[in-house]
Amino acid sequence: MKILSLLALCLLLNSCSSAETRTAPNPAHFIETISAQTFFKGNLHTHTNASDGNVSPLMAITWFKKHGYNFLAVTDHDQLTVDHSQDGKDFITINGVELTG
């Protein structure tokens, strides 16, 4: 029985190795090139101590702004936390909420 199983395994491996490799007929391509200046760094899901986070909304916003982010969505659980005190030309705060109930 072991010999028969070993023979079947050898045949299976041999048939797999002889399969030809093919390339996709229409490889993916981009229609337009986008300048890296178009992209913005941001976070769309942040909690503060208004729910289960560990810092105030202002501290969270200040940290993300200091670390080069362009936008931040504060999404505390079941309540809307709004703080636009740091909004400006290079940074925006997005109002959000995570509904859990």
C-alpha positions as CSV (number, residue, x, y, z in Angstrom):
1,M,0.0,0.0,0.0
2,K,2.9,2.4,0.8
3,I,4.4,1.8,-2.6
4,L,1.1,2.5,-4.4
5,S,0.7,5.7,-2.4
6,L,4.3,6.8,-3.2
7,L,3.8,6.0,-6.9
8,A,0.5,8.1,-6.9
9,L,2.3,11.0,-5.2
10,C,5.2,10.9,-7.7
11,L,2.7,10.9,-10.6
12,L,0.8,13.8,-9.1
13,L,4.0,15.9,-8.5
14,N,5.3,15.1,-12.0
15,S,2.1,16.3,-13.6
16,C,2.1,19.5,-11.6
17,S,5.7,20.3,-12.5
18,S,5.1,19.9,-16.2
19,A,2.2,22.3,-16.4
20,E,3.1,25.3,-18.5
21,T,3.3,28.8,-17.1
22,R,1.1,31.4,-18.8
23,T,0.9,35.1,-18.5
24,A,-2.4,36.9,-18.2
25,P,-3.6,37.9,-21.7
26,N,-4.2,41.5,-20.7
27,P,-1.9,42.4,-17.9
28,A,-3.1,45.1,-15.5
29,H,-2.2,48.6,-16.5
30,F,-2.9,52.1,-15.3
31,I,-4.9,54.5,-17.4
32,E,-3.2,57.6,-16.0
33,T,-0.2,58.3,-13.9
34,I,-1.0,60.1,-10.7
35,S,1.6,62.5,-9.1
36,A,2.5,61.6,-5.6
37,Q,1.6,65.2,-4.7
38,T,-2.0,64.2,-5.1
39,F,-2.0,61.8,-2.2
40,F,-2.8,62.7,1.4
41,K,-1.8,60.9,4.5
42,G,-4.6,60.3,7.0
43,N,-6.3,58.1,9.5
44,L,-10.0,57.3,9.2
45,H,-10.6,55.5,12.5
46,T,-9.3,57.0,15.8
47,H,-10.7,56.8,19.3
48,T,-10.2,59.3,22.1
49,N,-10.8,59.2,25.8
50,A,-14.3,60.3,25.0
51,S,-14.9,56.5,24.4
52,D,-12.2,53.8,24.7
53,G,-9.1,55.7,23.6
54,N,-6.4,57.0,26.0
55,V,-5.9,60.6,25.0
56,S,-8.1,63.7,24.6
57,P,-9.4,64.6,21.2
58,L,-7.1,67.6,21.1
59,M,-4.0,65.5,22.0
60,A,-4.9,62.9,19.3
61,I,-5.4,65.6,16.7
62,T,-2.2,67.4,17.7
63,W,-0.2,64.1,17.5
64,F,-1.4,63.2,14.0
65,K,-0.8,66.8,12.7
66,K,2.7,66.8,14.2
67,H,3.5,63.5,12.5
68,G,2.7,64.7,9.0
69,Y,-0.9,63.6,8.6
70,N,-3.2,65.7,6.4
71,F,-6.5,64.5,7.9
72,L,-7.9,62.6,10.9
73,A,-11.4,61.1,11.5
74,V,-12.2,61.0,15.2
75,T,-14.7,58.0,15.5
76,D,-15.5,57.5,19.1
77,H,-18.1,54.9,20.1
78,D,-21.7,56.0,19.9
79,Q,-21.0,59.7,20.2
80,L,-19.9,62.5,17.9
81,T,-16.7,64.1,19.1
82,V,-16.1,67.4,17.3
83,D,-12.9,69.4,17.6
84,H,-11.8,71.5,14.6
85,S,-9.4,73.7,16.6
86,Q,-6.4,72.4,14.6
87,D,-8.0,72.6,11.1
88,G,-6.1,74.7,8.6
89,K,-4.5,74.7,5.1
90,D,-2.6,71.4,5.7
91,F,-4.8,69.5,8.1
92,I,-8.5,68.8,8.5
93,T,-10.5,66.9,11.2
94,I,-13.4,64.8,10.0
95,N,-16.4,64.2,12.2
96,G,-17.3,60.6,12.7
97,V,-18.8,58.1,15.0
98,E,-18.6,54.3,15.4
99,L,-22.1,52.9,16.2
100,T,-21.8,49.9,18.5
101,G,-25.2,49.7,20.1
